[in-house]
Amino acid sequence: MTTARQTTDHEKIRKWTEARGGRPAKVKGASRGGVLRIDFRAPEENLQEISWDKFFEIFDSAKLAFLYQDKTESGQESRFNKFVDREQ
């Protein structure tokens, strides 16, 4: 069984994302700085690609942590990720 890991390490998040072809993004029109996402495909209409600097500015100010999985249960590379409150 594979488990998800949690990190706030900017470099680890960036490397994990880029290794899977992802880009930092936020939901268009979201309030309070933005709702963060990792975009793995051609940019979606409701997502706006942002710089890593802007991404981590929002990430830190919202006190988020990155929950991610390296491999699926079958051993394939996983893209599972989620942003969670650091305090939980």
KAQUISUL-V893013 format. One record per backbone hydrogen bond with DSSP energy under -0.5 kcal/mol. CO is the residue of the C=O (numbers start at 1). NH is the residue of the N-H. Records with the same first field share a line. If there is no record, write none. Layout:
CO->NH, NH
This chain:
5->68
7->66
8->10
9->13
10->14
11->15
12->16
13->17
14->18
15->19
16->20
17->20, 22
18->21
23->39
24->50
25->37
26->48
27->30
31->34
34->36
35->27
37->25, 39
38->40
39->23
44->47
46->28
48->26
51->55
52->56
53->57
54->58
55->59
56->60
57->61
58->62
59->64
60->63
63->86
65->67, 84
66->7, 68
67->82
68->5
70->78
72->75
76->72
80->69
82->67, 84
84->65
85->88
